[in-house]
Amino acid sequence: MVWGTKQASDQRVQDFIDSVQLKASKLAPPMTDSHVIYAIINGLLPHIRKQVVSHDIQSIGDLRRYAILAESSHSDEPLDG
């Protein structure tokens, strides 16, 4: 099921997006890009989703770019302690 797909905490954004796109492409009829975008955003880890939704996403390419940026900025943050 595409809508219920969630990004695992150890899963890279790139791999998660590819996984959702693959599942969506196997549906008949296939999902529209808009629906795929919403399914991906819905399944992103909360800290990544929070950053992604602050942008004007017009395409899956936009979503991929902002999600990768959010993922990389999160991995650069210092650990508490």
N, C-alpha and C positions, 0 to 999 in steps of 0.2 A: 504494500500500500504506500503510495507516494506521500499522501498528506500526513501520515503518522511517522514518517522517517525522521529520526533525530540524529544529530551529530554526536558521536561518542566523544568523551572528554579527551581521548588520545588520538582522535581522527583529525587529520589535516583538512582545512576548509576545501582545498582543491579536490581532495578525494571524496568528501561529502557531496559537493556540488556535482561531480561527475556521476556519483551513485544515484542521486535524485534524477538527474537528466536521463540516465540509462533506464531507470524504472519508468519514467514518464514517456519515453520514446516507445516502450513496449505496449502501451495502452492503445486500445482501439475504441473510439478514435483517440488520437494523441492529444495530450494536453496542450493548451495554448502557452506561449512563452510567458504571458502574464500569470497564468495559474502555476507554472513551474517556478517562477520567481517567488510567488507567495508561499509555495510549499517549501522552497529552500529557506527563505527568511524564517518561516515558522519553525523549522527544524534546527536552525543554528544555535550554538551555545549562547546562553543569555548575554554574556559580555560582548560577544561578536555581533549578535543581533542588535543590541543597543546602539552600537556605533554605525552599523549598516543602515538602519532605518532613519538615521539623521541625514542621509543623502537622498538625492532625487534619482532613484533607480529607474532607468528607461529600458534596460536590456539585461540579459543574463551576463553579458560581458561587464557591464557596470557593476552588477552585484558581485561577480567574481573578484573584480579589482578591489572594491571596497572591503569585501570580506577578508581577502588576503592581507590587505593593509591593516585591518583591525586585528587580525591574528598575529601579525608580526609585531605590531606595537604592544600587544598584550604580553608577548613572550619577552619583550625588552624591559618590562616593568620589574623593579626589584621586589624580592620576596619580603613579606613582613617579618620583622624580627629584630 
